[in-house]
Amino acid sequence: MKKLLKGALVALLLSIPVLGWSQTQIVLWDFLSGGDGVRWKVIVDGFNASQSQYQVVGTTLTWGDPFYAKVHVGVVAGETPDVMTYHLSHFPVGIKGGDLRPITDAELKTVGLAIKDFNPALTKVSLDISKTFGKAGVLYGVPLDTHTSILYINKDLFKQAGLLAADGSIAPISGIEQFTAALQKLKALGVMPFTYSASGDPATVWRLFYTLYSQMGGGFVANGKISLGQLDTIGKKTLQLIADWTTQGLAPNNIAYADSIALFSSGKAAIMFNGNWEVPTMVDLKASNKLGFDYGLMAFPKLFGSQATWADSHNIAIPNNSKTPISAAKLKGVLTFIAYVEKNADKWAGGGHLPAYLPVLNGPVLKTLSPVNQYAAQAAKDVYLEPVNPAFGVGDPAYAAVDNFLTPAITGSASVADGIAGFKDAIQSAQ
Amino acid sequence: METRIKRRRYQHWKTALLLLLPFTVVYVLFLLYPTGRVLYLSFTDSDIAGVGNFIGGDNYIKLIGDKLFWASLWHTIYFILLTVVPNTAVGLLIAMLLDKMKRFRSFAQVLFFLPYILPVSVVTQIWLWVLNTNYGIYNFLLQNHINWFKSVPTAMPAVALVTIWWTVGFNVLLFIAGLKAIPREMYEAAALDGVDKGFRVFRYITWPLLWPVTSLVLLLQLIAQWQIFNQVYLLTNGGPFNKTIVVLQYMYVQAFQNGHGGYASTISIALFVIILITSLIQLKFLSLKGNS
């Protein structure tokens, strides 16, 4: 027995240096849970299996401000991961706070990537943010995807309401009158025409508000400075429109995220407004025969002057560790990992996201990837990213302000005028 | 001889110090040092990671003119008014009913205590369902669509209701112990003297003899409710229209959403001073009354 233990100990001691020497460990932090988390893990595992030089070890943390607060504290304390996921919409805060290490085009070239390989709609904004808040000409993170809001359609109900084209596809919708008429027809069937979540979910309310507000030509930033004047005109009109949907029974009053999905997937709502990340939910329900109807997907339609649709982008970024900057060996590993992820982004697209890496976005896999191909081409064009200002973006003050002031107005607890006034004050005071 | 005593005394001291050391280290490291650090940060313009410049009393001047801080202070006081006395009264009432129960007493005690052992996130989730606008049982019974946590008049009372439901079990426990401690002879003597009507027994025997427990419950309640954060954060997030934002939540917003660690520290120090003063006043007031 003693001998056996001794032998085991020797074997253990021998194996430690072997593991340590042969592989460089790369620590990864992400905020990807649910279906996104599953797909992300497949890619990370794929990378680890594809080579033996690096080993990526991931930790999933809470999405939103807890994640970004932890990263910032980590950067200051010198306790960061080597690589992390990061929202493009949080770049202004991240760069200002010194949390992100710039990545040059030359560094990208060492692993066969280049800035021009990525969706220009994303890199243009990213480079603009770099110029405004940091160093011009560099990226503070490599874009992985665009994620956006789309419409989930119950095609059976659409058929009953006469909203399908002759070939059985969803007839294009254009203009608010046509959209409202469609909602009325659906209401006549005795179902909820349109559903989105509001209760405890400022993100979804913000995405809907921002999309409609932007389509009407509203903006938040002018000449690099915050400019909220249009909220009093276009903002009020937008908020009134959404509030009217509630009062007219065209949308439910104050339902939670999961309830909205349940309402749609049980066939009680005809259209769901949600992020493309719920596509796998529908795919899975359909595959297991739990969806009692035929569903379709469409990019958010053009209801006003433009087809701008809220979007954000997951990026892969390197923390700017203030005490021990990333070593050359680790940097090489991180860049190798990023290149692998980008080139395998078709796996990520299974989660409904639009890859940022052009060879994948325009490649053959995505064209045939159902049901993502139902909206991908249009949605990639409509990308309308968050206002470039530290008040906006994931985990930033605008979300809290939406919950505090806009949601009560659309649920009928306060007036639209009060809602906009309070929202304006909150954004202004967060400057 | 003398040196031996001295040495022995020294030995005693050494043992005492050794025994005190672990607690002292933990206390200094995790309580005194952070408190001192927060005090220092309150004079800086630090971000959330504590990096910033010394700016003197600027934060305190800003605090005095900060409308939202005063609003959050008022909301906290409003919440205290809605919970401290009601929670104590409900606790006392339930305890007295339980005390009268002949059968199933332990079972009933467990029922009332059960919510207290739940984590706050579970409690708030239960109530978000119960008071759900569209599918909640309350609105189903009332046949309407009240947004309990989203409309100004109902939001804070709803948070208070949830808090009372959640924490009253602990007060019940203290009151039951207090009631048990009142000698039965008192009641028997009173009955002999002709005081046997319910309210008069309560007024002249139960209430005065229970007062030490009541004042303790009130004090614990007051300290706990000054620190209200979790329920508001999880149920209303300070909305609608900042009408339920409380001091600690405002501190959280400043620290973690707006990245103003220094100013958030100033808010903490202000709350610390307020709690200290009110606790001292209450302690003095209640114990004086208890002695009379």
Interface residues (C-beta under 8 A of the other chain):
Chain A: D65 P66 A69 H72 V73 V75 V76 A77 V93 G97 S199 G200 P252 N253 N254 I255 A256 D259 G395 D396 P397 A400 D403 N404 F405 T407 P408 T411 G412 S413 A414 D418 G422 A430
Chain B: D47 I48 A49 G50 V51 L128 N132 T133 N134 Y135 H145 N147 K150 S151 V152 N237 G238 G239 P240 F241 N242 V253 F256 Q257 N258 G259
